[in-house]
């Protein structure tokens, strides 16, 4: 689906490689972005191919499709090698490499059942919230901490909020994303926001709401944090 994160694995087979820092393969396809822009590589055992014994470098990241439709996923990379075919001392050459295109069929998000609190998050998530302190005078600030965690790309997802903040003064929220896997497809986004109750009869925070689309069940899910 549009906005859904999926795994990407890229292998670079190299013979006569002459550079210390390997460049990361980049996307040639428009409308696709990596979840991790510069993934670190892992070197595995050598592999025989075409009469040569190649070093194998594995790059792992995730990607997100930004538009629906049929897309040919293509990557490119430039590497420096030594060519000994014409010179015993070797000639340095730069090779421009691309993969055979991988066809993706990216589906649009369904309009039916889309909740009002949906802000574009695709994946599977959990929502929790806490407030400190919980005993205050009218006009005292309260720090609201909201944690949104799960699988999906939520760097740009805004803070889950209440439908109405009646009786509260609400300040702008800050956020920080912590990734829990190398592909940066699983994460926790922590929001912090100062809210101020302005009336003495207030006894609780309004319920926070967050809506997302679950591609596994193909349904919109609404979460609340009382």
Rosetta blueprint (number, residue, H / E / L):
1 X L
2 X L
3 X L
4 X L
5 X E
6 X E
7 X E
8 X E
9 X E
10 X E
11 X E
12 X E
13 X E
14 X E
15 X L
16 X L
17 X E
18 X L
19 X L
20 X L
21 X L
22 X L
23 X L
24 X L
25 X L
26 X E
27 X E
28 X L
29 X L
30 X L
31 X L
32 X E
33 X E
34 X E
35 X L
36 X L
37 X L
38 X L
39 X L
40 X L
41 X E
42 X E
43 X E
44 X E
45 X E
46 X E
47 X E
48 X E
49 X E
50 X L
51 X L
52 X E
53 X E
54 X E
55 X E
56 X E
57 X E
58 X E
59 X E
60 X E
61 X E
62 X E
63 X E
64 X E
65 X E
66 X L
67 X L
68 X L
69 X E
70 X E
71 X E
72 X E
73 X E
74 X L
75 X E
76 X E
77 X E
78 X E
79 X E
80 X E
81 X E
82 X E
83 X E
84 X L
85 X L
86 X L
87 X L
88 X L
89 X L
90 X L
91 X E
92 X E
93 X E
94 X E
95 X E
96 X E
97 X E
98 X E
99 X L
100 X L
101 X L
102 X E
103 X E
104 X E
105 X E
106 X E
107 X L
108 X L
109 X L
110 X L
111 X L
112 X L
113 X L
114 X L
115 X L
116 X L
117 X L
118 X E
119 X E
120 X E
121 X E
122 X E
123 X L
124 X E
125 X E
126 X E
127 X E
128 X E
129 X E
130 X E
131 X E
132 X E
133 X L
134 X L
135 X L
136 X L
137 X L
138 X L
139 X L
140 X L
141 X E
142 X E
143 X E
144 X E
145 X E
146 X E
147 X E
148 X E
149 X E
150 X E
151 X E
152 X L
153 X L
154 X L
155 X L
156 X L
157 X L
158 X L
159 X L
160 X L
161 X E
162 X L
163 X L
164 X L
165 X L
166 X L
167 X L
168 X E
169 X E
170 X E
171 X L
172 X L
173 X L
174 X E
175 X E
176 X E
177 X E
178 X E
179 X E
180 X L
181 X L
182 X L
183 X L
184 X L
185 X L
186 X E
187 X E
188 X E
189 X E
190 X E
191 X E
192 X E
193 X E
194 X E
195 X E
196 X E
197 X E
198 X L
199 X L
200 X L
201 X L
202 X L
203 X L
204 X L
205 X L
206 X L
207 X L
208 X E
209 X E
210 X E
211 X E
212 X E
213 X E
214 X E
215 X L
216 X L
217 X L
218 X L
219 X E
220 X E
221 X E
222 X E
223 X E
224 X E
225 X E
226 X L
